[in-house]
């Protein structure tokens, strides 16, 4: 499903949407940087539950995780250096897809009975197209997907800490469960206040350490960059522990890792961003472009180049590919440093990912069954963190990819049908905000004055 059906849907859909918004993610890239990074500390009084930056770090906290550290080396081990090129290609399209998701998420958001702003694919599918059953299916799949997702995440760090430090998986599970519980029971405002401090710290520190390794091997950099572009279109022979890769393998693994890492098209991004304080859907959509750019073009690329310049990708086989990043860091900082550093940062990445995934899951339960059930699901997710850490109920993990895939289908197809909304909102932003001209009054109706929810939940039927 992920190799063929979903890759074609996401890439084809990304191209279609890019044409509809006139390649907004490229034409206004400089403007995006100015309006996001350039205004991080600017305060506003627009409608919303959290700041635009907090919405951004919440989204990035969910995507910047294990895939960035251990998933990229796996793509290189199986697809060769050329996999990075295809990872970049799918990210450039994903920047536009994520922008479109967030634009619709903000346009069709609502206030719930707790006074929090809520939104996401289920809302724009229902209100924009009237496809109530598809909206309910999306919410149902994502609500269930959050269970194996948090279990796999907690298990990845508990087994890492057990192998590195001999920590009991039960102790690790209890620690993660308590830390996660303290945050998620504070709602989106507490989640935002945590991610806006933790995520920038862990991302910047990780990038600095990797860049030190890259600069220490600067002589290898031209050859590495050349091999990325060369082997995106030509096969690469076996070398040392590397088994070689055909063009098809580079394309397959690059696309799969790129799509899996930044989640553009999955529909999770607009859930957090719908709570942001903003006066125009496209303005928050700019943060979506930045999140995909940082997640894949920056973090994944730095990981991949670190592995390539250090040469560990030629000596470590595909079976142990997840250890390549630690080995690359150890090649410069010493044998013990790599394992300890990766363990610490995997722990931080996993904590932020689990916190945000639980929020995503409970918002789906809220949409389907109301606030009381959503708070009950919050408890289910929190307990699942512990069960995953100790390796319990592993048969549930097998459904992760399937549930993710079904959610993607339920999100991307309606997204394509809502292209007129996207075109109109984007054109209004360009004319009214960017150029300072008069724009569409219709678009402005969905900024500071969205209607509140009239009932607690939406029935599956």
RODO-2510 file (C-alpha; in nm, 4 decimals, decimal comma):
residues 461
     n   res          X          Y          Z
     1     x     0,0000     0,0000     0,0000
     2     x     0,2739     0,2469     0,0993
     3     x     0,5097     0,1563    -0,1841
     4     x     0,2632     0,1971    -0,4700
     5     x    -0,0904     0,3212    -0,3957
     6     x    -0,0084     0,5822    -0,1316
     7     x     0,3122     0,7009    -0,2983
     8     x     0,1231     0,7648    -0,6240
     9     x    -0,1658     0,9313    -0,4389
    10     x     0,0566     1,1590    -0,2305
    11     x     0,2978     1,2538    -0,5087
    12     x     0,0274     1,2905    -0,7738
    13     x    -0,1924     1,4800    -0,5296
    14     x     0,1001     1,7013    -0,4306
    15     x     0,1630     1,7937    -0,7949
    16     x    -0,2077     1,8654    -0,8538
    17     x    -0,2335     2,0877    -0,5458
    18     x     0,0916     2,2666    -0,6334
    19     x    -0,0590     2,3708    -0,9671
    20     x    -0,3823     2,4853    -0,7997
    21     x    -0,1992     2,7128    -0,5550
    22     x     0,0441     2,8169    -0,8313
    23     x     0,3441     2,6650    -0,6521
    24     x     0,2899     2,8964    -0,3565
    25     x     0,5491     2,7065    -0,1444
    26     x     0,8283     2,8047    -0,3862
    27     x     0,7156     3,1495    -0,5036
    28     x     0,6733     3,2825    -0,1507
    29     x     0,9471     3,0881     0,0275
    30     x     1,1349     3,4044     0,1328
    31     x     0,8089     3,5623     0,2493
    32     x     0,7374     3,2446     0,4483
    33     x     1,0721     3,2699     0,6299
    34     x     1,0037     3,6357     0,7152
    35     x     0,6498     3,5661     0,8392
    36     x     0,7485     3,2630     1,0507
    37     x     1,1059     3,2636     1,1829
    38     x     1,1202     3,6411     1,1420
    39     x     0,8175     3,6925     1,3699
    40     x     0,8516     3,4171     1,6313
    41     x     0,8335     3,6609     1,9223
    42     x     0,5613     3,8822     1,7800
    43     x     0,2402     3,8691     1,9829
    44     x    -0,1092     3,8934     1,8396
    45     x    -0,4638     3,8988     1,9698
    46     x    -0,6299     3,6979     1,6964
    47     x    -0,8684     3,4103     1,7656
    48     x    -0,7002     3,0893     1,8728
    49     x    -0,5950     2,8827     2,1745
    50     x    -0,2142     2,8824     2,1260
    51     x     0,0405     3,0986     1,9443
    52     x     0,1338     3,0242     1,5818
    53     x     0,4836     2,9235     1,6967
    54     x     0,3438     2,6821     1,9555
    55     x     0,1236     2,5235     1,6874
    56     x     0,4323     2,4904     1,4674
    57     x     0,6497     2,3311     1,7393
    58     x     0,3639     2,0981     1,8321
    59     x     0,3456     1,9762     1,4713
    60     x     0,7252     1,9523     1,4416
    61     x     0,7381     1,7699     1,7747
    62     x     0,5253     1,4923     1,6244
    63     x     0,7229     1,4582     1,3002
    64     x     1,0797     1,5201     1,4189
    65     x     1,1446     1,1848     1,5798
    66     x     1,2959     0,8426     1,5344
    67     x     1,2544     0,8536     1,1541
    68     x     1,4912     1,1497     1,1331
    69     x     1,7616     0,9728     1,3359
    70     x     1,7295     0,6029     1,2500
    71     x     1,4915     0,5974     0,9516
    72     x     1,7148     0,7956     0,7150
    73     x     2,0136     0,5573     0,7523
    74     x     1,7789     0,2665     0,6767
    75     x     1,6756     0,4403     0,3514
    76     x     2,0432     0,4862     0,2602
    77     x     2,1266     0,1245     0,3488
    78     x     1,8507    -0,0072     0,1233
    79     x     1,8388     0,2592    -0,1487
    80     x     2,1883     0,4081    -0,1520
    81     x     2,2827     0,7791    -0,1408
    82     x     2,0302     0,8518    -0,4194
    83     x     1,7472     0,7904    -0,1709
    84     x     1,8194     1,1344    -0,0238
    85     x     1,7429     1,3010    -0,3580
    86     x     1,3984     1,1404    -0,3746
    87     x     1,3418     1,2293    -0,0098
    88     x     1,4015     1,5935    -0,1052
    89     x     1,1703     1,5683    -0,4067
    90     x     0,8773     1,4368    -0,2056
    91     x     0,9383     1,6989     0,0670
    92     x     0,9204     1,9861    -0,1831
    93     x     0,5754     1,8643    -0,2862
    94     x     0,4849     1,7901     0,0741
    95     x     0,5460     2,1535     0,1672
    96     x     0,2529     2,2474    -0,0554
    97     x     0,0331     1,9618     0,0675
    98     x     0,0889     2,0545     0,4333
    99     x     0,0114     2,4193     0,3522
   100     x    -0,3199     2,3139     0,1928
   101     x    -0,4167     2,0953     0,4892
   102     x    -0,3551     2,3734     0,7394
   103     x    -0,5363     2,6360     0,5308
   104     x    -0,8504     2,4224     0,5299
   105     x    -0,8033     2,3261     0,8944
   106     x    -0,8097     2,6929     0,9970
   107     x    -1,0906     2,7883     0,7606
   108     x    -1,3295     2,5223     0,8938
   109     x    -1,2248     2,5185     1,2605
   110     x    -1,4719     2,5500     1,5480
   111     x    -1,4806     2,6078     1,9224
   112     x    -1,5619     2,3121     2,1463
   113     x    -1,7464     2,3188     2,4799
   114     x    -1,4201     2,3764     2,6681
   115     x    -1,3642     2,6939     2,4679
   116     x    -1,0712     2,5472     2,2721
   117     x    -1,0378     2,5822     1,8951
   118     x    -1,0542     2,2456     1,7188
   119     x    -1,0158     2,1480     1,3552
   120     x    -0,8599     1,9065     1,1128
   121     x    -0,9547     1,6913     0,8142
   122     x    -1,2742     1,5613     0,9740
   123     x    -1,4052     1,9187     0,9933
   124     x    -1,3152     2,0327     0,6428
   125     x    -1,4350     1,7051     0,4926
   126     x    -1,7727     1,7385     0,6662
   127     x    -1,8255     2,1150     0,6315
   128     x    -1,6529     2,1679     0,2993
   129     x    -1,7868     1,8670     0,1101
   130     x    -2,0680     1,7279     0,3231
   131     x    -1,8987     1,3854     0,3250
   132     x    -1,9999     1,2992     0,6817
   133     x    -1,9152     0,9299     0,6623
   134     x    -1,5691     0,9900     0,5151
   135     x    -1,5040     1,2501     0,7862
   136     x    -1,6071     0,9977     1,0515
   137     x    -1,3899     0,7266     0,8934
   138     x    -1,0850     0,9535     0,8962
   139     x    -1,1416     1,0341     1,2629
   140     x    -1,2004     0,6667     1,3443
   141     x    -0,8823     0,5457     1,1701
   142     x    -0,6638     0,8151     1,3272
   143     x    -0,8172     0,7601     1,6708
   144     x    -0,7247     0,3910     1,6538
   145     x    -0,3868     0,4561     1,4895
   146     x    -0,2720     0,6589     1,7895
   147     x    -0,2691     0,3407     2,0037
   148     x    -0,0053     0,1389     1,8108
   149     x     0,1769     0,4628     1,7285
   150     x     0,2486     0,5549     2,0915
   151     x     0,3266     0,1901     2,1728
   152     x     0,5893     0,1625     1,8989
   153     x     0,7431     0,4971     1,9991
   154     x     0,7746     0,4082     2,3685
   155     x     0,9097     0,0633     2,2844
   156     x     1,1787     0,2108     2,0584
   157     x     1,3245     0,4181     2,3415
   158     x     1,2777     0,1591     2,6171
   159     x     1,4727    -0,1034     2,4195
   160     x     1,7383     0,1575     2,3286
   161     x     1,7897     0,2526     2,6934
   162     x     1,7930    -0,1128     2,7966
   163     x     2,0709    -0,1965     2,5470
   164     x     2,2720     0,1225     2,6184
   165     x     2,2376     0,1552     2,9967
   166     x     2,0714    -0,1660     3,1148
   167     x     1,7565     0,0162     3,2242
   168     x     1,4497    -0,1968     3,2868
   169     x     1,1836    -0,1469     3,0196
   170     x     0,9251    -0,1330     3,2986
   171     x     1,1039     0,1558     3,4710
   172     x     1,1443     0,3414     3,1403
   173     x     0,7780     0,2832     3,0617
   174     x     0,6665     0,4267     3,3966
   175     x     0,8882     0,7344     3,3529
   176     x     0,7590     0,8030     3,0005
   177     x     0,3967     0,7451     3,1040
   178     x     0,4220     0,9874     3,3978
   179     x     0,5995     1,2566     3,1922
   180     x     0,3494     1,2273     2,9095
   181     x     0,0530     1,2266     3,1473
   182     x     0,1660     1,5475     3,3198
   183     x     0,1638     1,7271     2,9853
   184     x    -0,1370     1,5848     2,7981
   185     x    -0,3738     1,6346     3,0924
   186     x    -0,3075     2,0073     3,0620
   187     x    -0,4608     2,0196     2,7134
   188     x    -0,3314     2,1934     2,4024
   189     x    -0,2136     2,5023     2,5937
   190     x     0,0221     2,2987     2,8142
   191     x     0,1345     2,0900     2,5157
   192     x     0,2155     2,4091     2,3261
   193     x     0,4020     2,5608     2,6221
   194     x     0,6193     2,2472     2,6467
   195     x     0,6916     2,1954     2,2776
   196     x     0,7852     2,5593     2,2146
   197     x     1,0753     2,5143     2,4595
   198     x     1,1807     2,1504     2,4162
   199     x     1,1541     2,1109     2,0370
   200     x     1,3784     2,4064     1,9358
   201     x     1,6417     2,2976     2,1925
   202     x     1,6566     1,9347     2,0829
   203     x     1,6488     2,0108     1,7102
   204     x     1,9210     2,2776     1,7257
   205     x     2,1480     2,0691     1,9507
   206     x     2,1117     1,7629     1,7284
   207     x     2,1878     1,9652     1,4139
   208     x     2,4951     2,1325     1,5681
   209     x     2,6493     1,7993     1,6720
   210     x     2,5863     1,6481     1,3267
   211     x     2,7262     1,9572     1,1514
   212     x     3,0485     1,9252     1,3531
   213     x     3,0911     1,5738     1,2105
   214     x     3,0165     1,6992     0,8579
   215     x     3,2700     1,9844     0,8806
   216     x     3,5297     1,7453     1,0235
   217     x     3,4842     1,5373     0,7059
   218     x     3,4472     1,8365     0,4725
   219     x     3,6844     1,6830     0,2166
   220     x     3,4279     1,4066     0,1566
   221     x     3,1376     1,6470     0,1083
   222     x     3,1715     1,7194    -0,2690
   223     x     3,1894     1,3480    -0,3495
   224     x     2,8925     1,2716    -0,1235
   225     x     2,6744     1,5417    -0,2798
   226     x     2,7726     1,4182    -0,6256
   227     x     2,6788     1,0599    -0,5371
   228     x     2,3363     1,1713    -0,4082
   229     x     2,2471     1,3233    -0,7457
   230     x     2,4260     1,0592    -0,9536
   231     x     2,2718     0,7563    -0,7871
   232     x     1,9237     0,9034    -0,7850
   233     x     1,9227     0,8091    -1,1554
   234     x     2,1888     0,5367    -1,1843
   235     x     2,2426     0,2120    -0,9904
   236     x     2,5193     0,1914    -0,7309
   237     x     2,7446    -0,1113    -0,6824
   238     x     2,8085    -0,2977    -0,3579
   239     x     3,0830    -0,1635    -0,1318
   240     x     3,1875    -0,3147     0,2014
   241     x     2,8749    -0,3766     0,4081
   242     x     2,6573    -0,1971     0,1515
   243     x     2,4835    -0,4447    -0,0795
   244     x     2,4282    -0,2054    -0,3714
   245     x     2,1007    -0,0573    -0,4933
   246     x     1,9053    -0,0170    -0,8167
   247     x     1,7350     0,3092    -0,9189
   248     x     1,3968     0,1680    -0,8168
   249     x     1,5243     0,1019    -0,4639
   250     x     1,6535     0,4590    -0,4308
   251     x     1,3172     0,5955    -0,5419
   252     x     1,1154     0,3586    -0,3244
   253     x     1,3036     0,4122     0,0012
   254     x     1,3596     0,7832    -0,0477
   255     x     0,9916     0,8486    -0,1124
   256     x     0,8728     0,6174     0,1673
   257     x     1,1019     0,7714     0,4317
   258     x     1,0204     1,1247     0,3171
   259     x     0,6454     1,0701     0,3316
   260     x     0,6666     0,8851     0,6616
   261     x     0,8865     1,1498     0,8225
   262     x     0,7030     1,4758     0,7501
   263     x     0,3448     1,3327     0,7480
   264     x     0,2340     1,5739     0,4741
   265     x    -0,0970     1,4324     0,3515
   266     x    -0,1693     1,2318     0,6652
   267     x    -0,3894     1,5085     0,8034
   268     x    -0,2256     1,5442     1,1446
   269     x    -0,0728     1,8888     1,0823
   270     x    -0,4004     2,0856     1,0647
   271     x    -0,5227     1,9382     1,3956
   272     x    -0,2697     2,1357     1,6019
   273     x    -0,2520     2,4341     1,3673
   274     x    -0,6296     2,4820     1,3803
   275     x    -0,5816     2,5979     1,7412
   276     x    -0,3372     2,8743     1,6414
   277     x    -0,4011     3,2470     1,6845
   278     x    -0,4213     3,3793     1,3301
   279     x    -0,6179     3,6252     1,1168
   280     x    -0,5889     3,4367     0,7863
   281     x    -0,5764     3,0631     0,6999
   282     x    -0,2791     3,1080     0,4649
   283     x    -0,0763     3,2870     0,7302
   284     x    -0,0805     2,9755     0,9485
   285     x    -0,0266     2,7631     0,6378
   286     x     0,3172     2,9275     0,6067
   287     x     0,4178     2,7524     0,9283
   288     x     0,3187     2,4232     0,7647
   289     x     0,5600     2,4870     0,4772
   290     x     0,8352     2,5575     0,7302
   291     x     0,7647     2,2413     0,9327
   292     x     0,8062     2,0101     0,6304
   293     x     1,1150     2,2021     0,5156
   294     x     1,2833     2,1716     0,8557
   295     x     1,1781     1,8113     0,9139
   296     x     1,2908     1,6629     0,5822
   297     x     1,5050     1,9087     0,3860
   298     x     1,7060     2,0102     0,6955
   299     x     1,6991     1,7445     0,9715
   300     x     1,6736     1,4321     0,7531
   301     x     1,9334     1,5701     0,5107
   302     x     2,1816     1,6504     0,7879
   303     x     2,1390     1,2991     0,9274
   304     x     2,1907     1,1429     0,5847
   305     x     2,4952     1,3542     0,4965
   306     x     2,6499     1,2814     0,8394
   307     x     2,6173     0,9082     0,7749
   308     x     2,7570     0,9420     0,4207
   309     x     3,0602     1,1663     0,4922
   310     x     3,1643     0,9506     0,7883
   311     x     3,1685     0,6413     0,5635
   312     x     2,9789     0,4211     0,8128
   313     x     2,7130     0,3421     0,5500
   314     x     2,9739     0,1292     0,3682
   315     x     3,0774    -0,0686     0,6750
   316     x     2,7479    -0,1323     0,8554
   317     x     2,5004    -0,3704     0,6931
   318     x     2,1303    -0,3040     0,6365
   319     x     2,0352    -0,5223     0,9356
   320     x     2,2042    -0,2737     1,1694
   321     x     2,1350     0,0423     0,9689
   322     x     1,9542     0,2106     1,2585
   323     x     2,2881     0,2307     1,4449
   324     x     2,4621     0,4259     1,1656
   325     x     2,3956     0,7730     1,3085
   326     x     2,5400     0,6765     1,6469
   327     x     2,8407     0,5186     1,4718
   328     x     2,8932     0,8337     1,2621
   329     x     2,9003     1,0518     1,5744
   330     x     3,1256     0,8056     1,7552
   331     x     3,3765     0,8226     1,4689
   332     x     3,4586     1,1793     1,5794
   333     x     3,3547     1,2087     1,9441
   334     x     3,4491     0,8632     2,0698
   335     x     3,2868     0,5222     2,0931
   336     x     3,0601     0,5855     2,3922
   337     x     2,9425     0,9337     2,2909
   338     x     2,7372     0,8311     1,9887
   339     x     2,5257     0,5752     2,1731
   340     x     2,4656     0,7999     2,4750
   341     x     2,3835     1,1072     2,2643
   342     x     2,1418     0,9213     2,0365
   343     x     1,9743     0,7560     2,3370
   344     x     1,9164     1,0912     2,5075
   345     x     1,7828     1,2590     2,1966
   346     x     1,5679     0,9652     2,0947
   347     x     1,4160     0,9904     2,4431
   348     x     1,3368     1,3607     2,3936
   349     x     1,2063     1,3055     2,0398
   350     x     0,9867     1,0172     2,1540
   351     x     0,8401     1,2128     2,4470
   352     x     0,7341     1,5051     2,2254
   353     x     0,6029     1,2727     1,9550
   354     x     0,3909     1,0703     2,1975
   355     x     0,2480     1,3847     2,3617
   356     x     0,1301     1,5238     2,0297
   357     x     0,0038     1,1898     1,8922
   358     x    -0,2148     1,1489     2,2021
   359     x    -0,3588     1,4963     2,1418
   360     x    -0,4326     1,4040     1,7810
   361     x    -0,6046     1,0831     1,8906
   362     x    -0,8237     1,2400     2,1566
   363     x    -0,9388     1,5134     1,9155
   364     x    -1,0701     1,2394     1,6863
   365     x    -1,2564     1,0787     1,9756
   366     x    -1,3990     1,4191     2,0639
   367     x    -1,5275     1,4655     1,7097
   368     x    -1,6887     1,1207     1,7019
   369     x    -1,8221     1,0765     2,0534
   370     x    -1,7841     1,4011     2,2501
   371     x    -1,5546     1,5429     2,5181
   372     x    -1,6210     1,2778     2,7847
   373     x    -1,5137     0,9919     2,5590
   374     x    -1,2115     1,1884     2,4368
   375     x    -1,0883     1,2261     2,7948
   376     x    -1,1379     0,8530     2,8433
   377     x    -0,9295     0,7847     2,5318
   378     x    -0,6578     1,0090     2,6771
   379     x    -0,6286     0,7536     2,9600
   380     x    -0,6208     0,4634     2,7113
   381     x    -0,3364     0,6275     2,5190
   382     x    -0,1404     0,7046     2,8354
   383     x    -0,1626     0,3421     2,9542
   384     x    -0,0669     0,2266     2,6021
   385     x     0,2619     0,4155     2,6417
   386     x     0,3551     0,1879     2,9329
   387     x     0,2321    -0,1306     2,7616
   388     x     0,4351    -0,0478     2,4516
   389     x     0,7497     0,0158     2,6539
   390     x     0,7402    -0,3330     2,8076
   391     x     0,6582    -0,4931     2,4716
   392     x     0,2967    -0,5814     2,5454
   393     x     0,0171    -0,6391     2,2917
   394     x     0,2619    -0,6417     2,0000
   395     x    -0,0008    -0,7801     1,7599
   396     x    -0,1615    -0,4322     1,7697
   397     x     0,1576    -0,2796     1,6228
   398     x     0,0980    -0,4645     1,2983
   399     x    -0,1988    -0,2382     1,2231
   400     x     0,0027     0,0860     1,2386
   401     x     0,0905     0,1137     0,8685
   402     x    -0,2576     0,0013     0,7603
   403     x    -0,4400     0,2552     0,9773
   404     x    -0,2023     0,5324     0,8682
   405     x    -0,2649     0,4409     0,5058
   406     x    -0,6419     0,4455     0,5433
   407     x    -0,6241     0,7873     0,7130
   408     x    -0,4130     0,9211     0,4239
   409     x    -0,6694     0,8055     0,1664
   410     x    -0,9577     0,9569     0,3661
   411     x    -0,7684     1,2885     0,3840
   412     x    -0,5981     1,3353     0,0473
   413     x    -0,8935     1,2520    -0,1783
   414     x    -1,1210     1,5155    -0,0140
   415     x    -0,8267     1,7570    -0,0145
   416     x    -0,8152     1,7332    -0,3939
   417     x    -1,1892     1,7996    -0,4195
   418     x    -1,1494     2,1156    -0,2105
   419     x    -0,9020     2,2716    -0,4551
   420     x    -1,1359     2,5640    -0,5307
   421     x    -1,1317     2,6683    -0,1645
   422     x    -0,7535     2,6449    -0,1606
   423     x    -0,7182     2,8477    -0,4780
   424     x    -0,9515     3,1211    -0,3512
   425     x    -0,7936     3,1499    -0,0045
   426     x    -0,4402     3,1556    -0,1445
   427     x    -0,5288     3,4192    -0,4039
   428     x    -0,6917     3,6316    -0,1323
   429     x    -0,3789     3,6098     0,0842
   430     x    -0,1499     3,7078    -0,2021
   431     x    -0,3669     4,0048    -0,2986
   432     x    -0,4790     4,1308     0,0420
   433     x    -0,1907     4,0428     0,2772
   434     x     0,1136     4,0192     0,0512
   435     x     0,0276     4,2963    -0,1982
   436     x    -0,1944     4,4965     0,0394
   437     x    -0,4928     4,5133    -0,1955
   438     x    -0,8590     4,4417    -0,1247
   439     x    -0,9353     4,0706    -0,1156
   440     x    -1,2284     3,8344    -0,0760
   441     x    -1,4727     3,9059     0,2068
   442     x    -1,5796     3,5417     0,1883
   443     x    -1,2373     3,4256     0,3045
   444     x    -1,2342     3,6646     0,5995
   445     x    -1,5524     3,5128     0,7362
   446     x    -1,3467     3,2124     0,8455
   447     x    -1,0754     3,3868     1,0450
   448     x    -1,1773     3,5592     1,3676
   449     x    -1,5490     3,4750     1,3634
   450     x    -1,5882     3,1003     1,3058
   451     x    -1,9092     2,9524     1,4452
   452     x    -1,8873     2,7511     1,7649
   453     x    -1,9776     2,3820     1,7800
   454     x    -2,3475     2,3310     1,8347
   455     x    -2,3239     1,9838     1,9773
   456     x    -2,0741     1,7831     2,1747
   457     x    -1,9962     1,5094     1,9255
   458     x    -2,0640     1,3901     1,5754
   459     x    -2,2162     1,0467     1,5267
   460     x    -2,0392     0,7855     1,3153
   461     x    -2,3609     0,7671     1,1170
***
